[in-house]
Amino acid sequence: MKYRSRSDITTMILESARGGATKTKIMYKAYLSYAQVVEYLAFLQEGELLACEEGTQLYRPTEKGLKFLHVSQELNEMMAVTNSKYYLNV
């Protein structure tokens, strides 16, 4: 697997938790170790991008987290267009 930036991993976590996900499900979908997922979940909850439901222990993106996902997808689309134009001109 190629190097992933912190924002790439954040996007993968938020995407995997979109419909509600347990810590284990997020770990497998985002290809993270247990130690990494614990660190990222704490980081995302601190930044109010992800929330954990009390009774079910399911993680879901907050409104702020969904906005982050939207902006991330827009940036990826812009980069795809830029890269395709670059490769067509080379």
C-alpha positions in Angstrom: 0.0 0.0 0.0 1.3 3.5 -0.9 1.9 6.2 1.7 -1.3 7.8 2.9 -1.4 11.3 4.4 -3.2 12.0 7.6 -6.1 13.6 5.6 -6.4 10.5 3.4 -6.7 8.3 6.5 -9.2 10.7 8.1 -11.3 10.6 4.9 -11.2 6.8 4.9 -12.3 6.7 8.6 -15.1 9.2 8.1 -16.3 7.4 5.0 -16.3 4.0 6.7 -18.3 5.4 9.6 -20.8 7.2 7.5 -23.6 4.8 8.3 -22.4 4.0 11.8 -19.5 1.7 12.5 -17.8 0.0 15.3 -14.1 0.5 16.1 -13.3 -2.9 14.6 -15.2 -2.2 11.3 -13.4 1.2 11.0 -10.1 -0.5 11.6 -10.6 -3.0 8.8 -12.2 -0.6 6.3 -9.5 2.0 6.8 -6.6 -0.6 6.9 -5.3 0.5 10.3 -3.9 -1.2 13.3 -5.7 -1.1 16.6 -3.2 1.4 18.0 -3.7 3.6 15.0 -7.5 3.5 15.0 -7.5 4.4 18.7 -5.3 7.4 18.1 -7.3 8.6 15.1 -10.6 8.1 16.7 -9.5 10.2 19.7 -8.1 12.9 17.3 -11.3 13.0 15.2 -13.5 13.2 18.3 -11.4 16.0 19.7 -11.8 17.9 16.5 -15.5 17.2 16.5 -15.4 15.4 13.2 -16.6 12.1 14.6 -19.0 11.2 17.5 -19.5 7.9 19.4 -23.1 6.9 20.3 -23.2 6.0 24.0 -25.4 2.9 24.0 -24.3 1.3 20.8 -20.6 2.3 20.6 -21.1 3.2 17.0 -19.1 6.0 15.5 -20.7 8.4 13.1 -19.4 11.5 11.3 -20.7 14.8 12.7 -22.0 17.6 10.5 -18.4 19.0 10.5 -17.1 15.6 9.6 -19.5 15.3 6.7 -18.4 18.7 5.5 -14.8 17.5 5.6 -15.7 14.5 3.5 -17.4 16.7 0.9 -14.5 19.1 0.7 -12.1 16.1 0.5 -14.0 14.6 -2.4 -14.1 17.9 -4.3 -10.3 18.2 -3.9 -9.8 14.7 -5.2 -12.0 15.4 -8.2 -10.0 18.6 -8.9 -6.7 16.7 -8.6 -8.0 14.0 -11.0 -8.8 16.6 -13.6 -5.4 18.3 -13.2 -3.5 15.0 -13.4 -5.4 13.9 -16.5 -4.6 17.2 -18.2 -1.0 16.9 -17.2 -0.7 13.3 -18.6 -2.4 14.2 -21.8 0.1 17.0 -22.5 3.2 14.9 -21.7 
